[in-house]
């Protein structure tokens, strides 16, 4: 009789956990977790336990400023992977707000998140060191399609960009805005699917030079955001490439672009 009672109690807990998990999955925001999503971790120990055990809740992990301030995201990210790494394995997208203090916790998370295809880590605090940036690109999964590393001023370099191209050949979207150490675009040629490129503030890239303009134009771009040096060479190269490959540039932004004479 005691065994039956114990089994019934276990079944009741299991059913209640499943019900709550399903409710949390159904009410989560369509795009990525918001303030309410993180708040559920603080409701009770049971809510936190059930949330952490439901992989569907963590396919898109977002660290908004509220999460960084309120639940110590650095500790959470590190523990997240160590306690239950299969949750990281189910993550497809990771968004970190600028200036977040999560650089250390990123590495074990990304190392376990083998299904990751979208990563946005702009302007982390403290900034990544050169060795950390090199370590990071080595951890990126081959199927990564979108990467945002804007604002990593001194660590995203020409060599880093080339390493990225060899590591992630399936990239379709890349934002390296404000990465002022980039001087050439040779690494972009290793990303044949790259269609959306943001270079705002990369002032050492000279799109007013024939070779550089041609290299950028050779990409199948639908969006180019380039507030840097440029002139008619860039437009001619883009036009010639579009005629030759039938790629259509749908969006071109030249805000704050330094347009020189041809």
N, C-alpha and C positions, 0 to 999 in steps of 0.2 A: 504493500500500500504506500509506503514511504517512497519507494522508487517511482511509482506512478505519479505521486504528487510532485516529486522532484522533476520528472520529465515534463509534466504539465507546466510547471513554473518556467522551465528553460524554454519551452515552446512559446509561452506567453511573452517572455522577454525578447526572444528572436523575432516574433511577429511584430511586436511593438517597435523594435529597432528598425525592421524593414519598412514599416509604415512611415516612421518619421524620416528615414533616409529618402524614401520616395517623395514625400512631401517637400523636403528640402531641394531635391533635384528639380521638381516641377516648378517651384517658385523662384529658382535662381534666375538672374537676368540673362537675357538672350545672348549678349556679347561676352561679358566677362564679369567676375564677381565685383560687387559694389560694397559700400560701407555695410549694408545689411548682411551681406554674405560673410564678412569677417566678424560681424557682431555676434553671429550665431555661435561662434566658438567660445564666447564668454557667457552664454546663457547658463550653462550648467556643465558638470563633468560628463553627463550622459550625452548632451548635445555635441560636446567637443569630441567624445569618443566615436559617436556615430558618424559625425562629419568627416573625421579623419579616416574612417574605414570605408567611405563611399567614393570610389575612384571617379565616378561621373561628375562629382562636384569639383574636381581638380584638373579637368582636362584643359581648362583655361585658368591660369593662375595670375591674378593681378595683385600688385602691391601698391594700393593707393596710399596717400600720405596718412590717412587715418589709421591704416594698418601698421604703417611704420612707427607711428607715434604710440599707438595704443596696445599693440600686442608684441612689440619688439620683434620685428620681422626677421632680423638677423638670426636670433636664437630659434625662431620658428622654422625658418628655412633649413637650418642645419639639422634640427631635430626631426623635421619633416622627412628628410631623406634617411636618417639613421634609424628612426623608429619603424618606418613603414615605407621602404623605398619603392614598393610597387605603385604607390600613389604618384611619385615623381615619374615613374615609367609610363603612366597614363597621361601625363601632361603634354598637350600639343602646343600650347601657347603660354609664354611668360612675358608679362608686362611689368616693368618697374618704373615708378614715377621718377623724374629727374631729381638728383641730389639725395637719393635714398642711401641709407647706410647698410647695404646688404652685400658688399663685394665679396667678403669671405664666404658667406653662405651660398653664393651662387655656384661655386665650383662643385660641391657634392651634389647639388640639385641637378645641374646640367649634365654631370657625368652619369646620373641615373635616368635622366629624361631622354631616353633614346628615341621617343616618338616625337620629340620637339620639332616643329616646323616654323614657328614664329618666335623670335626673341627680340625684345625691346629693352635695352639697358642704357639709356642716355645719361651721361653726366653723373656717374655714381660718386658717392662720397664715403670714404676717401677715394680719390681717383686711383684707377688701376695703375700699378707700376708696369714697367716694360716687361718684366718676367711674368707678371700676372696676365697681361694681355696676350703674351705668347702662349701661356698655359691655356687661357680661355679658348683661343681659336683652335687649339688642338683637341679640345673637348667637344666642339660643335659637331652635331650629327650630320652625316653626308646629305640627308634629305632636307636640310633647313632651306626654307624658301624665302623668308623675310628676316632681315637683320637691321636693327637700328642701334648704332653705336655713336650717334652724334654727341659732340662735346667732349670726346676723349682726346684732348688737345695734343698731348705729346706722345701718346702710346700707340695710336693707330697710324702707322707709317707705310711707306711704299712696300717694305718687306712684309709687313703684317697683311697688307692687302693682297699681295701675291700668295701668301700662305693661305689666306681665306679662300682665294680662287681655287687653289688646289684641293682644299678640304671640302668646300661646299659648291660643287659645280652646278647644283640645281637652283641656286639663288635666283629669284625673280625680282626681288625688291631690296634695295640697299640704301641706307641713309648714313653717310659719313660726314654730314655737315659739321663745320667748325673743327674738323680734324686737320689742323693746320700743318702737320708734318708731312702730309701727302703732297708729293710734287709731280707724280706722273700717274698715268692710268693704265699701265701695262697689266696690272693684276686683274683689271676688269675684263680683259680679253679671255681670261680663264673661266668666265661666267657666261656661257653662250646664251642662257635664257634670261639674262638680266633685262627687265623691261621698265623698271621704275628706279630712277637714280636721283639722289639728292646730294648736291655738292656745295650747298650754301656755306660761304665762309672759308672754303678751301682755297685760300688766296694764292697759294703757290702752284696751283694747277693752271696752266696757260692754254685755255681753249682758243686763244688767238694764234696758236702755232699749228701749222698744217698737220703734223703727225699726231698731235694730241686731239685735235678736232676730228680727224679721220678715225682715230681709235674709238672715240665716244660715239661717233655717228655710225660706226659699224655694228654697234649693239642694237638689238631689236627693241629700242626704247619706245614706250608709249607716254612716258613722263620723264622730263628732265628739268630739275630745279637747280639752277646754276647761277648763283649770284657772285660770279667771279669774272676773270678776264675773258673777253671774247670779242670777235668782230665778224665781218662778213664771211671769213673762212669757215666759221662754225656753221653758218646758215647754208652755205654752199655744200658743205660736207653732209649735213643732215638731209638736204634736198636730194643730193646724188644717191645717198644710201637708201632713202625711201623709194626712189624710182627703181633702184636695182633690186631691192629685197622685198618690196611691197609692204614693208613695215610702216605703220602710220603713227607719227608722233602726235598724240592727242593733247598733250599739255606741255607747254614750255614756259618756265618762269625765269625771268632775268632780273628780278628785283635786286637792286644795289650792284648790278653787274657793271664792271668797268669795260665799257665798249670802246675799243681803240680804233684808229683809222686802219684801213686795209693796206 
